[in-house]
């Protein structure tokens, strides 16, 4: 993987970072990283903001722009939206709901099989994150005391979800159902609402 690709991966997963932080992650010099992020800025894939520091000069943070979504697999957005419009035109909202329900049923079945021999919240979430990552969601699990978080740093169905929020509703319902015996699940951050990632709070029952 090329250096600029590694930088984009880090910014996608960790959010805005300084050149110094990127350099530490990549084992490069800060000057070397600055050359890469400036090139990415020129191509429109990253931008920066300066934040006031306690002392001295402001600290510069680099972050991904909307254009960077093209790199992470959102190149079929236009076709996805057109297909959704066509389904609604031909079969109405009820037809679209049937498609979403079918997708949810198929996905739920696959998830249930994968989680069948996993016990406890952490084991189940770890497997779920693995499944979601394989589907392009760049998922991970975090734990803060007794609270767990399922983090999804990318949304490969962003175009569909933006056009029809029921896709997002469906995914939240799946997580709630899959973990209903051990935890409650709520979505605290949502890409569609402008957040950098989707974050699901998982509370033990």
N, C-alpha and C positions, 0 to 999 in steps of 0.2 A: 504494500500500500504506500502510495506517495505521501510525502510530508503534508501537502495541502489537504489531502483526503483525511489524514489522521487528525489534523486540526479541526476539520469540519465535523468529524465524528465526536471529538472531545467537546466541542461547543454544543453539539446536539444533545449529548448526554448530560453534561454538567452545567450548561447555560453559559452566561457571559464570563469570560476569563481574561486575566491580564496576560501580556506577553511573557511576563516572568513565570506565571503559573503554567502556561503552555510549554515554556522552555523546560521547566522541571519535569513535566509529564513526558516530554518527547526526548529528553536528554540532549537538548540543543542549546546554543547560546541565545540570549534574549534578542540580540541583534539579528540572528538568523531567523528567529520566529517572526520578528517585525517585518522582515522582507517578504515572508510568505503571506502574512495577514494583509499586508499592503497590496500584494498582488491579487488576493481574494477580494479586497475592497474595490480594486479597479474593475474586477469582473462582475461586481455587484452582489457577490455571495455573502460577504460579511460587512458589518459596519461597526462603529464604536461609539461609546459615550464616555465622557470624562466626569468622574465623581470626585467631589471635594475630599481631600485627605486631611487628617488631623493636623499635619504639618507639611509644609513644602508644596510642591506642585500637585495638581489633581492627578488621580490615578485613572488610567485609560483602560476600559473594559471592551473587549471585542465580542460580538455576538452575531449569530446568523440572521440573514435577511429572509424575506419571503421567497426571494428568487432561489435560495438554496434548496427549497423543497423539491425542485426538479432533480437534484442530485440524489435525493432519498426515495425515489421511486414514485413520484406523483405525475408521471408523464401521460397518463391516460385519463386525466381529469375531465377533459372536454367530452370524450366518448362516454364516460360514466354518467355525466350529467345528461347527455343526450338520451342515453338508454333509459334513465329514470323518467325523463319527460315523456318518452315514447310509451313506457308502461302505463303511466297515468293517463295519457291520451287514449290509448287503446282499451285499457281495462279499468280505469278509474283508480281512486285512492285505495279502494278495497283490493284491487289487483296488486298494488305495490305492497300493501300490508301482508298479503299472502306470501309474496316473495321474501319479505323480511322475516316472517314467521318461519318459512321453510329454511332459510339460512340459519336462523337461530336454532332450530331443531337439529339440523345436521351438525352444526358446530357443537352444540350442547352434548350430543351423543358422543362425539369424538373426545371431548373434554372429560366426560364421565368415565370413559374407558381408561383414559390416561391417569386420572386421579383415583381410580378404584382402589389401588393398593398403597395410597398415600394417607398418612394419619397425622392429625394435628394441623394447625393453621400454617406453620412454617413450611412443612413438607408439601402441602397442597399448593400454597402460593408459589413455591420454588418451581414446581412442575408447571403450574399455570403460566408463570413468567417465561419458562423455556418454550412452551407451546406458542405463546404470543410473539416471542422474539422470532421464532421460525416463520411466523406469518408477517413479519415486517414491523412489529410495534416497538422494537428495541426496549423490551420490558426488563424490569429488575425488581427486587424485593428489598425493602428497608425496614428495620425494626427500631422503634424508639420506646424503650421501656416495654410496656405490655401492648403497645399499639404497633400494628404492622401497616406497611404501605406497599401497594402494588403500583409501580411507576411505569408509565408508557411514554417514552420520549419521542415517539413518532406515530403518526396515524396514516397508514397506507390507504385508508378509505376516506380520507379527509374530504374529498370532493363529494362523495356520496353522502357523508354525514352532514356536510354543510347544506346540501340540497334537501335532505330529509333527516331531521333530528331523530326520527324513530330508530335509525341505525344505532345511534348512541344509547337511546333508551333500552334497546334490545341487549346491547352488550352489558350495561349495568345490571339488568335483570338476570342475565346469565351468571354473572359473578355472585350476585346475591343468592341465587338458587344453589349454585355449586357449593357455596360455603355456609349455607343456611343452618347446618347442624352445629357449626363451631364458631360462627362469627356473623356480625352485621357488616354490611359494606355500603359506603357512601362515596360519591365522587366529589372531591374537594377542589380539584383543578381540572379545567376542561379546555383542550386546544381550540375547539370550536368557538369558545367564548373569549379567545385571545390569550390564553395561557400558553406557556412554552411547552407544557406537557399535560398529560392526563394523569391525575393522582387519585388513587382510590384508598380511602381510609378503611382499614379492616380491624374491627374491634372484637375481641374475644367475648363470647356470650357468658 
